[in-house]
Amino acid sequence: MVVPVDPTLTDAELHRRLVYGDETALAEAYAAYGGLVRRVAVRVTRSPAGAEDVAQEVFAQLWSRPYAFAPRRGSLRTWLSMLAHRRAVDWVRSEARHRKDARADDSALHAIPDASPGPDETVVDRERSLLLHTALAELPQPQREVVHLAYFAGRTYRQAAVELGIPEGTAKTRLRSALRKLAESLADPPDPALERGA
């Protein structure tokens, strides 16, 4: 709905009606000064969408805080123009911050190393896994059971002892012996070149 602009409308009268929450007073203020506010905002923001955002903020402030405007200190036209300029500058700063943050986010994303293993690491991991399974298979059955419960089923040696029906000391000894054997099996074999003194 287009609200006609009353040429006899005074700032003081409009202000009084806004203070009392008269919605038609806001519509009249927008009809009278909306174009001016958008023109001021678009000159600063260089963005029609930005100017619309600024205009909405300016008139939202006029509606929510009409007492911020004092008719005795100047015209509503001047006050809205100054408010539009300030809000437009804030909008430009905010956009610049968003662009800077977006660039920083992009830079941070590019700086994050790829966590997935490369082909060499995948081969090494497979070899380690194969060596571990081989070493586990070579353990005596009682030791293998304790290692399985402690490391693959997440049990403590006490819980493993209960499940296997053996004393805690026995479970602990089997686990220690198994870990020692696994460490020896998985240790890097000596380099033949070093043994020859090359």
C-alpha positions as CSV (number, residue, x, y, z in Angstrom):
1,M,0.0,0.0,0.0
2,V,1.4,3.4,-1.0
3,V,1.1,6.0,1.7
4,P,0.7,9.5,0.4
5,V,3.1,12.1,1.8
6,D,1.3,14.9,3.6
7,P,3.1,18.1,2.7
8,T,1.9,19.8,5.9
9,L,3.4,17.0,8.0
10,T,5.9,18.4,10.6
11,D,8.8,16.5,12.1
12,A,7.5,17.3,15.6
13,E,4.1,15.8,14.8
14,L,5.5,12.8,13.1
15,H,7.9,12.3,16.0
16,R,5.1,12.5,18.6
17,R,3.0,9.9,16.7
18,L,6.1,7.6,16.4
19,V,6.7,7.8,20.2
20,Y,3.1,6.8,20.8
21,G,3.5,3.8,18.4
22,D,1.5,5.0,15.5
23,E,2.3,2.6,12.7
24,T,0.9,4.9,10.0
25,A,3.5,7.5,11.2
26,L,6.3,5.0,10.3
27,A,4.7,4.4,6.9
28,E,4.5,8.1,6.3
29,A,8.2,8.6,7.3
30,Y,9.2,5.8,5.0
31,A,7.1,7.3,2.1
32,A,8.7,10.7,2.7
33,Y,12.3,9.7,3.3
34,G,12.8,6.1,2.2
35,G,14.2,7.1,-1.2
36,L,16.6,9.6,0.4
37,V,17.9,6.9,2.9
38,R,18.4,4.4,0.1
39,R,20.3,6.9,-2.1
40,V,22.6,7.8,0.8
41,A,23.2,4.1,1.5
42,V,23.8,3.1,-2.1
43,R,26.4,5.9,-2.5
44,V,28.4,4.4,0.5
45,T,27.8,0.7,0.0
46,R,27.8,0.6,-3.9
47,S,25.3,-2.2,-3.5
48,P,21.5,-1.9,-4.0
49,A,21.0,-5.0,-1.7
50,G,23.2,-3.4,0.9
51,A,21.3,-0.1,0.6
52,E,18.0,-2.0,1.2
53,D,19.5,-3.6,4.3
54,V,20.6,-0.2,5.6
55,A,17.2,1.3,4.9
56,Q,15.5,-1.5,6.8
57,E,17.9,-0.9,9.8
58,V,17.4,2.9,9.7
59,F,13.6,2.7,9.8
60,A,13.6,-0.2,12.3
61,Q,15.7,2.1,14.6
62,L,13.3,5.0,14.0
63,W,10.4,2.7,15.0
64,S,12.0,1.0,18.0
65,R,13.8,4.2,19.3
66,P,11.9,7.2,18.1
67,Y,13.2,9.2,21.1
68,A,16.7,9.1,19.6
69,F,15.5,11.8,17.1
70,A,15.1,15.2,18.7
71,P,13.1,17.6,16.4
72,R,14.5,20.7,18.2
73,R,18.0,19.7,17.2
74,G,17.4,19.4,13.5
75,S,15.2,18.0,10.8
76,L,14.2,14.3,10.5
77,R,15.5,14.4,6.9
78,T,19.0,15.3,8.2
79,W,18.9,12.9,11.1
80,L,17.8,10.0,8.8
81,S,20.5,10.9,6.3
82,M,23.2,10.9,9.0
83,L,21.9,7.6,10.4
84,A,21.8,6.1,6.9
85,H,25.4,7.1,6.3
86,R,26.6,5.7,9.6
87,R,24.7,2.4,9.1
88,A,26.1,2.2,5.5
89,V,29.7,2.6,6.7
90,D,29.0,-0.2,9.3
91,W,27.6,-2.4,6.5
92,V,30.8,-1.8,4.4
93,R,33.0,-2.6,7.3
94,S,31.0,-5.7,8.1
95,E,31.2,-6.9,4.5
96,A,35.0,-6.3,4.5
97,R,35.3,-8.3,7.7
98,H,33.3,-11.2,6.2
99,R,35.4,-11.2,3.1
100,K,38.6,-11.2,5.1
101,D,37.3,-14.0,7.4
102,A,36.2,-16.0,4.3
103,R,39.7,-15.6,2.8
104,A,41.3,-16.6,6.1
105,D,39.0,-19.7,6.3
106,D,40.0,-20.6,2.8
107,S,43.7,-20.2,3.6
108,A,43.3,-22.3,6.7
109,L,41.5,-25.0,4.8
110,H,44.3,-25.1,2.2
111,A,46.9,-25.2,5.0
112,I,45.5,-28.3,6.6
113,P,47.5,-31.3,5.6
114,D,45.7,-34.2,4.1
115,A,45.2,-36.7,6.9
116,S,44.6,-39.7,4.7
117,P,47.7,-41.9,4.3
118,G,49.6,-41.8,1.1
119,P,50.4,-44.9,-0.9
120,D,53.7,-45.5,0.8
121,E,52.1,-45.2,4.3
122,T,49.3,-47.6,3.3
123,V,51.9,-50.2,2.2
124,V,53.9,-49.8,5.4
125,D,50.6,-50.1,7.5
126,R,49.6,-53.3,5.7
127,E,53.1,-54.8,6.3
128,R,53.0,-53.9,10.0
129,S,49.5,-55.4,10.3
130,L,50.6,-58.6,8.6
131,L,53.7,-58.8,10.8
132,L,51.6,-58.3,13.9
133,H,49.1,-61.0,12.9
134,T,51.9,-63.3,12.2
135,A,53.6,-62.6,15.5
136,L,50.3,-63.0,17.4
137,A,49.7,-66.4,15.7
138,E,53.1,-67.6,16.9
139,L,52.2,-66.9,20.5
140,P,51.2,-69.9,22.7
141,Q,47.3,-70.1,22.9
142,P,47.1,-68.9,26.6
143,Q,49.2,-65.8,25.9
144,R,47.2,-65.1,22.7
145,E,43.9,-65.2,24.6
146,V,45.1,-62.7,27.2
147,V,46.5,-60.3,24.5
148,H,43.2,-60.6,22.6
149,L,41.1,-59.7,25.6
150,A,43.4,-56.9,26.8
151,Y,44.1,-55.2,23.4
152,F,41.3,-56.1,21.1
153,A,38.4,-56.5,23.5
154,G,39.4,-53.6,25.8
155,R,39.6,-55.6,29.0
156,T,42.0,-55.0,31.9
157,Y,44.2,-58.0,32.9
158,R,41.9,-58.5,36.0
159,Q,38.8,-58.7,33.7
160,A,40.7,-61.0,31.4
161,A,41.6,-63.2,34.4
162,V,38.0,-63.5,35.4
163,E,36.9,-64.3,31.9
164,L,39.6,-67.0,31.4
165,G,39.0,-68.4,35.0
166,I,42.7,-67.9,35.9
167,P,44.4,-66.0,38.8
168,E,45.1,-62.3,38.2
169,G,48.9,-62.9,38.7
170,T,48.8,-65.6,36.0
171,A,46.9,-63.3,33.6
172,K,49.4,-60.5,34.3
173,T,52.4,-62.8,33.7
174,R,51.0,-64.2,30.5
175,L,50.3,-60.7,29.2
176,R,53.9,-59.5,30.1
177,S,55.5,-62.5,28.4
178,A,53.3,-62.1,25.3
179,L,54.2,-58.4,25.0
180,R,57.9,-59.2,25.4
181,K,57.7,-61.9,22.6
182,L,55.7,-59.5,20.3
183,A,58.2,-56.7,20.8
184,E,61.1,-59.1,19.9
185,S,59.2,-60.4,16.9
186,L,58.3,-56.9,15.6
187,A,61.7,-55.3,16.3
188,D,63.4,-54.2,13.1
189,P,65.6,-57.0,11.9
190,P,69.3,-56.0,11.9
191,D,70.6,-54.5,8.7
192,P,72.9,-57.1,7.1
193,A,75.0,-54.3,5.7
194,L,75.6,-52.9,9.2
195,E,76.5,-56.4,10.5
196,R,79.1,-56.8,7.8
197,G,80.5,-53.4,8.8
198,A,79.8,-51.8,5.4
